[in-house]
Amino acid sequence: MVRTIVIVGLVAGAIVLALFGSRLFETVDDTAKHPECNLLAGACQWTNREGKWQVTLQELKEGAHGTEYLLQVSVAKAPDRFLAVLKGQSMYMGEYPVPMVRESALEYQARFTAPFCTTGADMIWRIDLQDGQQKLENVPWTLVFKAQK
C-alpha cells in the first residue's frame, strides 16, 4: 500500500515538473539572452526589419491596491491580440496578462497595478510582450521595472 502511494506521488511529481518545470526557469533564461532595460528609467527602443518600436512606463497615482502604472507601446507592426504579461523577475509570483488597448494604428496602452510581494517592500517585474499566447521574438531587451508598495 505504501509503495503504491509513493509511486503515484513520484509519477504525479514528474508530470507536474514536465508541465511547469520550464516556466520556473524561464526568468533566468530570458535575462541571460537579453540585457535588462529599466522602463522607469526611460523608454526602451529598438529597430528591426519591421521598423521602430518603443516601450514606456509611467508611474501614476497610488491606489488602494498599490501604484498604478501606464504602459505605452509604439509598434512597427500591429499584433493581432496584443498583451503585456507581468512576470516576477526577482521572484516567481505567477503571470498577469494585461490587455493592450489600441489608441491609434500603431500605438497601444494599458493601465495596471502590479501585485506586490508580502515578504519584501520591493519587487522587480518583467514585462513580456505577446501576440496572443506567443511571446514576441523581436524584443532585444528584458523589459523590467521595480514596483514598490
Secondary structure as a PSIPRED ss2 file (coil, helix, strand):
# PSIPRED VFORMAT (PSIPRED V4.0)

   1 M C   1.000  0.000  0.000
   2 V H   0.000  1.000  0.000
   3 R H   0.000  1.000  0.000
   4 T H   0.000  1.000  0.000
   5 I H   0.000  1.000  0.000
   6 V H   0.000  1.000  0.000
   7 I H   0.000  1.000  0.000
   8 V H   0.000  1.000  0.000
   9 G H   0.000  1.000  0.000
  10 L H   0.000  1.000  0.000
  11 V H   0.000  1.000  0.000
  12 A H   0.000  1.000  0.000
  13 G H   0.000  1.000  0.000
  14 A H   0.000  1.000  0.000
  15 I H   0.000  1.000  0.000
  16 V H   0.000  1.000  0.000
  17 L H   0.000  1.000  0.000
  18 A H   0.000  1.000  0.000
  19 L H   0.000  1.000  0.000
  20 F H   0.000  1.000  0.000
  21 G H   0.000  1.000  0.000
  22 S H   0.000  1.000  0.000
  23 R H   0.000  1.000  0.000
  24 L H   0.000  1.000  0.000
  25 F C   1.000  0.000  0.000
  26 E H   0.000  1.000  0.000
  27 T H   0.000  1.000  0.000
  28 V H   0.000  1.000  0.000
  29 D H   0.000  1.000  0.000
  30 D H   0.000  1.000  0.000
  31 T H   0.000  1.000  0.000
  32 A H   0.000  1.000  0.000
  33 K H   0.000  1.000  0.000
  34 H C   1.000  0.000  0.000
  35 P C   1.000  0.000  0.000
  36 E E   0.000  0.000  1.000
  37 C E   0.000  0.000  1.000
  38 N E   0.000  0.000  1.000
  39 L C   1.000  0.000  0.000
  40 L C   1.000  0.000  0.000
  41 A C   1.000  0.000  0.000
  42 G C   1.000  0.000  0.000
  43 A C   1.000  0.000  0.000
  44 C E   0.000  0.000  1.000
  45 Q E   0.000  0.000  1.000
  46 W E   0.000  0.000  1.000
  47 T E   0.000  0.000  1.000
  48 N E   0.000  0.000  1.000
  49 R C   1.000  0.000  0.000
  50 E C   1.000  0.000  0.000
  51 G E   0.000  0.000  1.000
  52 K E   0.000  0.000  1.000
  53 W E   0.000  0.000  1.000
  54 Q E   0.000  0.000  1.000
  55 V E   0.000  0.000  1.000
  56 T E   0.000  0.000  1.000
  57 L E   0.000  0.000  1.000
  58 Q E   0.000  0.000  1.000
  59 E E   0.000  0.000  1.000
  60 L E   0.000  0.000  1.000
  61 K E   0.000  0.000  1.000
  62 E E   0.000  0.000  1.000
  63 G E   0.000  0.000  1.000
  64 A C   1.000  0.000  0.000
  65 H C   1.000  0.000  0.000
  66 G E   0.000  0.000  1.000
  67 T E   0.000  0.000  1.000
  68 E E   0.000  0.000  1.000
  69 Y E   0.000  0.000  1.000
  70 L E   0.000  0.000  1.000
  71 L E   0.000  0.000  1.000
  72 Q E   0.000  0.000  1.000
  73 V E   0.000  0.000  1.000
  74 S E   0.000  0.000  1.000
  75 V C   1.000  0.000  0.000
  76 A C   1.000  0.000  0.000
  77 K C   1.000  0.000  0.000
  78 A C   1.000  0.000  0.000
  79 P C   1.000  0.000  0.000
  80 D C   1.000  0.000  0.000
  81 R C   1.000  0.000  0.000
  82 F E   0.000  0.000  1.000
  83 L E   0.000  0.000  1.000
  84 A E   0.000  0.000  1.000
  85 V E   0.000  0.000  1.000
  86 L E   0.000  0.000  1.000
  87 K E   0.000  0.000  1.000
  88 G E   0.000  0.000  1.000
  89 Q C   1.000  0.000  0.000
  90 S C   1.000  0.000  0.000
  91 M C   1.000  0.000  0.000
  92 Y C   1.000  0.000  0.000
  93 M C   1.000  0.000  0.000
  94 G C   1.000  0.000  0.000
  95 E E   0.000  0.000  1.000
  96 Y E   0.000  0.000  1.000
  97 P E   0.000  0.000  1.000
  98 V E   0.000  0.000  1.000
  99 P E   0.000  0.000  1.000
 100 M C   1.000  0.000  0.000
 101 V E   0.000  0.000  1.000
 102 R E   0.000  0.000  1.000
 103 E E   0.000  0.000  1.000
 104 S E   0.000  0.000  1.000
 105 A C   1.000  0.000  0.000
 106 L C   1.000  0.000  0.000
 107 E E   0.000  0.000  1.000
 108 Y E   0.000  0.000  1.000
 109 Q E   0.000  0.000  1.000
 110 A E   0.000  0.000  1.000
 111 R E   0.000  0.000  1.000
 112 F E   0.000  0.000  1.000
 113 T E   0.000  0.000  1.000
 114 A C   1.000  0.000  0.000
 115 P C   1.000  0.000  0.000
 116 F C   1.000  0.000  0.000
 117 C C   1.000  0.000  0.000
 118 T C   1.000  0.000  0.000
 119 T C   1.000  0.000  0.000
 120 G C   1.000  0.000  0.000
 121 A C   1.000  0.000  0.000
 122 D E   0.000  0.000  1.000
 123 M E   0.000  0.000  1.000
 124 I E   0.000  0.000  1.000
 125 W E   0.000  0.000  1.000
 126 R E   0.000  0.000  1.000
 127 I E   0.000  0.000  1.000
 128 D E   0.000  0.000  1.000
 129 L E   0.000  0.000  1.000
 130 Q E   0.000  0.000  1.000
 131 D E   0.000  0.000  1.000
 132 G C   1.000  0.000  0.000
 133 Q C   1.000  0.000  0.000
 134 Q E   0.000  0.000  1.000
 135 K E   0.000  0.000  1.000
 136 L C   1.000  0.000  0.000
 137 E C   1.000  0.000  0.000
 138 N C   1.000  0.000  0.000
 139 V C   1.000  0.000  0.000
 140 P C   1.000  0.000  0.000
 141 W C   1.000  0.000  0.000
 142 T E   0.000  0.000  1.000
 143 L E   0.000  0.000  1.000
 144 V E   0.000  0.000  1.000
 145 F E   0.000  0.000  1.000
 146 K E   0.000  0.000  1.000
 147 A E   0.000  0.000  1.000
 148 Q E   0.000  0.000  1.000
 149 K C   1.000  0.000  0.000
